[in-house]
Amino acid sequence: MKRYIFRNGMVLDAPKGFAKKDFAVLDNGKITFKNIPDRGAIEIDISGSYVIPSLFDLHTHIRCPGQEYKEDFEHVTRAAVAGGFTELCSMPNTKPVADNEAIIDYIILEGERYGRCRIHPFGSLTVGLQGEKLARMGLMKNKGAVGVTDDGMCIQDTSLMMKAMEYAHTFGLFIMDHAEDNYLKKGGFLNEGLVADKLGLKGIPEISETIIIKRDIEISRYLNIPVHITHVSSKRGAELIMNAKKEGVKITFDITPHHLSFNEEACLGFNTNFKINPPLRTEKDRKFLIGLVREGKVDCLATDHAPHAKFEKEYPFDGAPFGVSNLDTALSLLYETLTIKEKIPFEKWVGLFGNAPRKLLKMQEKALKENAVANFAVFDKNLEWKVTEKTLYSKGKNTPLLGRKLKGKVSFTFYEGARVYPFGEK
Ligand SMILES: [Zn+2]
């Protein structure tokens, strides 16, 4: 392993903020601020860059096994580290579904093979995501599953959801829910409202999200079991969670970069890369969610990276699949939205993509301190880059940012002591 010296970077020392410091990564993969070697190291000037603990994504659709034409381990791990992430939580809607210990084992082993980042699999709550029979949660936990969810296929039967939560809780599994009433959502393609009317497409009402959030709050309160609501999209949904928290309900939630950066009007041009589930809501919703980030009230951020093949997104709006490819661009897009436009200091929110989800999952936090194993990313806030099919490492090129310039980009990522980005000779 080579030694590296990074000079003049702004290093995050949470909760204090950024401080200008030089540091080195030694042969043993550990960070030092005190014993910077005077020779035998690659020296890099990173003035104008932030150094942050490497990022953690709570919600990634890795698509494998089974849908490697959309995404595979090689591409998803490259996209992750190019975006500053060294840990990903994989969603269980693979083919076959991650509802048993063999698939969990496969995902962990395959993920490790590339040595770039760690994949923490989520198993499903029910067999085949069918919402009928509970999955083998204990066996999945033994193989390394960290949480359970029927993401995208929210359990509609409240009694089954209660049983699933009780069962998952006995194994200490993190329970995540994609809050959506299938009957209310049925046949919808984007947020219900003026834009949907203008386009002549059926809308997805906000109540399809909020009614399940409300249900989950009541279940969580009744059973005294924690639940996490992923990708909250509406003001009303977030308000329900805030109020429940005040009452002591053990509920947490995350928001995605796209719900913070765009609103329903983005769909006016029928660009299928804005077709996302839950849908982009109104500007009022978006502004409210940004306000929660500003006030430090969000538990964490999550990408909901949902890669699709190009031909799938070339269908008309009503025929294309939901989802946006996100890992490559998440940090740069949020830097633009939250820090450049909304003037929320970087140090106020970047941890929501790092140690905040680690804490939720009761995992060890990563710190930039003397003798810590190097797990960090360098974010060059002045580096301008253009999002193109070529500059994205994910196999999924389905991002509405295609052709756009972004300011700010990850320039280095270290994982367990080794440089994993940029790629190539170490
Ligand atoms: Zn989802």
Boltz pocket constraint, residues with backbone or C-beta under 6 A from the ligand:
constraints:
  - pocket:
      binder: B
      contacts: [[A, 151], [A, 152], [A, 178], [A, 230], [A, 231], [A, 277], [A, 278]]
      max_distance: 6.0
